[in-house]
Amino acid sequence: MKRQRIKSCDRCQCLADVLYRVQWDASQQWYFVCDRCHLHITDNNAHYIYGGTWKARK
């Protein structure tokens, strides 16, 4: 039996089963963000770095 995994977005706190690991500011800290926040972060952002996708189902 597989366990249910879910995380919250570091930006908007909504729960999601797919999150994107990104850097979006000069702090170089990694964050997990949902689909909606990912779209806003990538727009004309010189600090944006993609670091992979976290998925609830493996």
PLY file of the C-alpha trace (Angstrom):
ply
format ascii 1.0
element vertex 58
property float x
property float y
property float z
element edge 57
property int vertex1
property int vertex2
end_header
0.00 0.00 0.00
1.39 3.39 -1.00
1.21 6.28 1.38
-0.42 9.57 0.40
2.17 12.34 0.15
1.29 16.00 -0.20
3.19 19.24 0.43
2.28 22.90 0.61
3.59 25.59 -1.70
6.24 27.76 -0.03
4.78 30.87 -1.68
0.97 30.58 -1.37
0.68 27.67 1.12
-1.84 25.73 -1.03
-1.57 21.92 -0.95
-0.34 20.23 -4.11
0.79 16.81 -5.28
3.26 18.30 -7.80
5.66 21.10 -6.84
8.62 22.70 -8.61
11.93 23.25 -6.82
13.10 26.75 -7.76
15.22 29.72 -6.78
13.61 33.07 -7.61
15.55 35.70 -5.69
19.13 36.70 -4.89
19.16 34.68 -1.63
19.82 31.46 -3.61
17.46 29.59 -1.28
15.46 26.68 -2.76
11.65 26.76 -2.55
8.88 24.36 -3.58
6.12 26.14 -5.52
2.84 25.06 -7.14
1.84 25.43 -10.81
0.18 28.84 -10.33
3.09 30.37 -8.42
5.60 28.86 -10.86
4.01 30.82 -13.71
4.34 34.11 -11.79
7.92 33.47 -10.68
9.31 32.68 -14.15
8.09 35.88 -15.83
11.13 38.08 -16.60
13.08 36.90 -13.56
16.87 36.96 -13.88
17.27 35.03 -10.59
15.04 32.12 -11.63
16.65 28.65 -11.51
14.73 25.39 -11.95
15.88 22.55 -9.70
13.50 19.67 -10.42
9.98 18.48 -9.84
8.62 16.90 -6.66
5.77 14.45 -7.21
3.56 12.79 -4.62
3.43 9.57 -6.60
6.69 7.76 -7.17
0 1
1 2
2 3
3 4
4 5
5 6
6 7
7 8
8 9
9 10
10 11
11 12
12 13
13 14
14 15
15 16
16 17
17 18
18 19
19 20
20 21
21 22
22 23
23 24
24 25
25 26
26 27
27 28
28 29
29 30
30 31
31 32
32 33
33 34
34 35
35 36
36 37
37 38
38 39
39 40
40 41
41 42
42 43
43 44
44 45
45 46
46 47
47 48
48 49
49 50
50 51
51 52
52 53
53 54
54 55
55 56
56 57
